[in-house]
Amino acid sequence: MKSLKMMLLLVLLLGSVSASAMTYEKYKWLKNIATATEGTMEAVTLTVYLAVVAKTYRDTNLSLKKRGKTPLYCQPKTISLNHDTVTEIIETEAEMTTQSGTGIDSASISTILLEGLRETYPCTIHSAQK
């Protein structure tokens, strides 16, 4: 029964999070809580949200490749887009954006991740054909 309540709460939380893009400011807030108290709903929400965004980009890349189009990014097959990798890409991209003098707090995590994936795994003619 307790797990059913947790699942329902998670669905409600994710429903409200996914209804609008998560900003970098919200990401930092959730990450701070998740780091301080592992296993909280904030930690689960952040983990699931990032997994869904990463999977969406992975699926989009597969679809583009199947249709002979250039993928969004060209990730090596030896690297997994797990939670740690996604978080590292987001943090690196946010730091680079901040250093360039651009405000980042209101930017969406999905946009930051996509730009980070393109920067981290750029496509060359050779890598896009794989």
N, C-alpha and C positions, 0 to 999 in steps of 0.2 A: 504494500500500500504506500509506503514511504517513497519507493522508487517511482511509483505512478505519479505521485504529487510532484516529485522532482522533474519528471519528464514533462508534465503539464506546465510547470513553471518555466522550464527551459523553452518550450514551444512559445509561450507567451512572450518571454524575453526576446527570443530570436525574431519573433514576428515584429516586435517594435523596433528592433535594431535593423532588420533587413528592409523595413518599410522606407527607411531613409539611409543614405550612405553614411557609414561610420567615418567621422572626421579623425584627423590625426590627434586632435585634442582629446576626443573621447577614447581613442586607442591608448594614449598615454595614461589616462585615468584608469581604464580597465587593467592595463599592464601593471601599474603600480599596485593596485589591489590584488591582482593575481600573483604578483611576486611576493607580496607580504603574507598572503593567506591562500595557499594552494588548495585547490578543490572547491573554491567558492563558486557561486553562480557566475560571478564576473569572470573568473578564470575559464570556466567552461564556455561562456558566451564568446569570449575572445578567441579561444581555441577553435570553436566550431565556425565562427564567422570567417576567420582567416583560412580555414580549411576549405570552406565553400568558395571563397573568392579565388584561391589558388586552383581549385578543381575546375572552376569556370574557365580560367585562362588556359589550363591544360587541355580541356575539352575543345575550346576554341582553336587552339593550335592544331590538335588532331584533325579537326574538321577542315581547317585551311589546308593542311598538308594533303589530305585525301582529295581535295578539289584542285590540287596543283598550284595553290596560292602560297605566297610568302607568309610564313608564320609570324606571330607577334614577337616572338623571341626564340632563340635556338639554344635550349638547355641541353648540356651534354647528357647522354644516357646514363652516365655513371653518377649523376647527382640527383638526389630526390628532393622534391619540393615539400619537405616536412615542416613542422611548426618552427623549428629552430632556423632553418634556412630562410623561410618566409619572413620571420621576424628580423633576421639579420639584414635581408635585402631592404625591408621597410626602413629600418634604422639608418642604414647607409645612405639610402636615397633621401631621407628626411634631413640628414646631416649635410649632404651635398647641397640640397635646395636651400637650407638655412644659411649656409656659407656664402651662397650666391646673392644673399640679401632678400630673398623672396620669403614671404610669410608662409608658414606651412600648417598652422593649427587648424585652419578651416578647410584644408584640402582633404579629399576623400582618400581613405586607405586604399581603395581599389585602384585609384589613379596613381597613387604613390607606388603601390606594388607593381603595376604595369610598367611604369617608367623605370623602376628599379630592375625589373626583369629584362627590359630592353637594354638597359645599361650594363647589367651583369652578364647577360647572355646574348650579345648582339648577333645578328644573322649576317653571315657573309654568303657569297654565292655558294660556296662549298658546303657550309653548315646548313643552309636552308634546304638543300636537296636531300639531306639524310632523313 
